[in-house]
Amino acid sequence: MPDGPGQVWLRQSSADLQAAERLCNFGPLFFCQVISKCQQAVEKAIKAIVADFQTGGVMSISRKHDYQHGVLRFAEALIRIPRSGQNRELHGLVSALLSDYRRGEIRALDAMVPRRPNPGALSPLNTEYPYQDPTGRWRAPADQGSFDREHDVERFRKLALKVVPEASKILAAIARRPS
Amino acid sequence: MTTHTMTTFPNLEERLKKLVEEHKALKDEPLLLAVYYAPERNPDDIFLFEVIENFGGGSRDEDQTLFEVTYGPTPGFPLTAGQLLHLVMTHPEELEAAVREEWVLAEELRTAFRKNQARVLFADKHKGQHLLSLINA
């Protein structure tokens, strides 16, 4: 039987995470690339869960949003699935994956996705496009000092290393649900 | 033609209030306003509109579309066959832009208020009233 949409999203998420792990070995020039790949891994892991819930008729989000990179809104929709005693195991897994702390970390990672700046504001730090530092000077995400290993790379790597396998467990739990 | 009013689903308001209580418990995304409403579309479905502080990290949808998720029946929220629960979520700054720029889902809510087909289930005592006056301006 072919894989469902959730498994397809998850395979790509795992590949992004493996790419992030390999890029970790190449030094500061690649810090922005590692974070970018971690963001992609987390984004796709969350979308994998949404996709399988969608297939199961539990929830639905317009496909239009599939192409948005920020994933916090998807996470916020997942934690608001009405709960009950009968879906406790699955809800417990989703709640653990998307705890207050995790959502805070996902919010921080989402902020690294390039976005159009607000009118009159500086172009914010992100992992892809030139941005402005607090003095207004333009910099590249790959420039030394844009990101550091301890506070940025390790923080987001740790997040992705948790989210991807936990998403896999949730997909397995969804598959076990009685139809 | 189906006529729908807020009394169409009298037994669901209590469940919706319970759901809103669950959402109020999410402390890092404080709920500011929750409205149960009945727009023109999908007359058999249930619609809940929530304004949440910092929803989506405070980002604004570039396509001018408020974020809407639909939930099918779950043990926690049983629905009749084919019925869906729609949840539209936004944050105050995005709502302000949506009202000013007449985004579709914001207009739908404003119309429901005008037709007396919207009921406030929760309004934060500080910010909720301001948001309601913004919607009803």
Chai-1 contact restraints between the chains, C-beta under 6 A:
chainA,res_idxA,chainB,res_idxB,connection_type,confidence,min_distance_angstrom,max_distance_angstrom,comment,restraint_id
A,G57,B,G72,contact,1.0,0.0,6.0,A-B,restraint_1
A,V58,B,G72,contact,1.0,0.0,6.0,A-B,restraint_2
A,M59,B,V69,contact,1.0,0.0,6.0,A-B,restraint_3
A,M59,B,Y71,contact,1.0,0.0,6.0,A-B,restraint_4
A,S60,B,T70,contact,1.0,0.0,6.0,A-B,restraint_5
A,I61,B,V69,contact,1.0,0.0,6.0,A-B,restraint_6
A,G70,B,S59,contact,1.0,0.0,6.0,A-B,restraint_7
A,L72,B,G56,contact,1.0,0.0,6.0,A-B,restraint_8
A,L72,B,G57,contact,1.0,0.0,6.0,A-B,restraint_9
A,R73,B,G56,contact,1.0,0.0,6.0,A-B,restraint_10
A,R73,B,F67,contact,1.0,0.0,6.0,A-B,restraint_11
A,A77,B,V69,contact,1.0,0.0,6.0,A-B,restraint_12
A,P82,B,L19,contact,1.0,0.0,6.0,A-B,restraint_13
A,P82,B,T74,contact,1.0,0.0,6.0,A-B,restraint_14
A,P82,B,G76,contact,1.0,0.0,6.0,A-B,restraint_15
A,P82,B,F77,contact,1.0,0.0,6.0,A-B,restraint_16
A,R83,B,G76,contact,1.0,0.0,6.0,A-B,restraint_17
A,S84,B,P75,contact,1.0,0.0,6.0,A-B,restraint_18
A,S84,B,G76,contact,1.0,0.0,6.0,A-B,restraint_19
A,Q86,B,P75,contact,1.0,0.0,6.0,A-B,restraint_20
A,N87,B,P75,contact,1.0,0.0,6.0,A-B,restraint_21
A,D100,B,D28,contact,1.0,0.0,6.0,A-B,restraint_22
A,R107,B,G57,contact,1.0,0.0,6.0,A-B,restraint_23
A,D110,B,G57,contact,1.0,0.0,6.0,A-B,restraint_24
